[in-house]
Amino acid sequence: MLPFDIEASKAHAKGLERIGVLTAYEVATLIKGLDEILALHEAGQFEIKPSDEDCHTAIENYLVEKYGDVGKKIHTGRSRNDQVLVATRLYTRKKLKQISAEMIRLQEVFLNMAKQYEFDEYDL
């Protein structure tokens, strides 16, 4: 779920900038840190420790440790329920797109097989 929480956190940071809670510099810093976390995750090097509880806290802890107080602002105005719900919806959307693509490929296989084994009524 970490990549989806990062995606949501980037969008949230940009929204916080639009309403004046974060400066452009703070958003750039947070997005840089979120990109670092994602790269570490993809390399299998981002650890979510038991003391972090979950990826949301691990993200915030990383940002605070690396960038100071601006890291504390990443979840401003977001409840834990909101964070989980948005990440879950992003994950579900991605999986539905994958399933849809697989269904299209399956339909193509069926169509090709139907064409390959096509016969007319006079072949009987």
N, C-alpha and C positions, 0 to 999 in steps of 0.2 A: 504493500500500500504506500510505501515511502515515495515512489515517483509521483503518485497521484496527489499526495499531500503537498509535495513540492510545487507541482503545477498549480494547485489551488492557492498555495501561499504566495506565489508570484502574482497571481491575479489579485489577491487580497491586498498585497503591498501596493500595487498600482492603484487600486481603489482608494486606499488610505491616502495616497498622494493627491488624488483628484479632489478629496474633501479637505485637504490641508493638514492632515494628521502627520504625514511624513513629507520630508523634502525630497527633491529629485535625487540628491546625493545619498540620502538614507535608502531610498528605493534601489538605487544602483548598487549600493553596498550589500543590501539584503539579497538582491537577485544574484550578485556575484557569489555570495556565500551559499545560497541555495543551489547554484550550479556546481559549486565545489562538492557539496554534499551528494548531489546526484552522481557526479563523476566517481566519488569515493564508493558510493553504493554499487554502481555498475562494475567497479573493480573488485567488489567484495571486501572493501576496506572500511566501510562505515558501520560501526558497531553501535547497536542499541543495547545499552547496559541495563541490567535489572533496576538500577537506581533511576534510570530514565523513565521507567514505566512503559513508554510507548514511543512511536516515531515522532509524535508531535513535540514531546518534551525533549527528545534527543536532538531534533532540529533546532529548537530554541537554545538548548544548552550549547550546541556547537557554535551557533551564531553569537551568543553572548561571550563565549570563551575566545572566539577569534576576533570579533568586531566590537565588543563592549556592549554598552547599554542599548544601542540601536537594535541589537538582537532580541531584546525584551519586547520590542514593539511589533514583532512579526505576527503575534496573535491578538493584537489590540482589537477589541470589539468582536471577537470570535469566541463562541463557546466551544468546549470540547465536542459537544454534540454536532455543532455546525461543521467542525473540522472533519469528523468521522463521516458525516453524511455526504459532504462534498467529495471527499476522497473515494468513498464507496460508489457514488454516482459516476465519477470519472472512470473508475475501474470497470463498472458495469457497462458504460458506454463503449469503452474500448473492446471489451469482450463481445458485446453484441455486434460490433462492426466486424470482428474476426469471424464470428459465427455466420454472419451474413455473407461474407466473402467465401467462406467454405461452402455454404449452401449454393451459391452461384456456381462454384467449381463443380459441385456434385450434379447440379442441373445440366451443366455442359457435358459431363461424363454420360449421364443418362441420354441426352440428346444425341451424342455421338454414337452411343451403342444402338439407339433406336434407328439411326440412319444406317449403321453398319449392317444391322439384321433386318432391315426393312424388306417387306415382301408385299406383293399385291395379291388380291383374291384369286387371280388366275394361276398363281404358283402352287396352289393346293391340289 
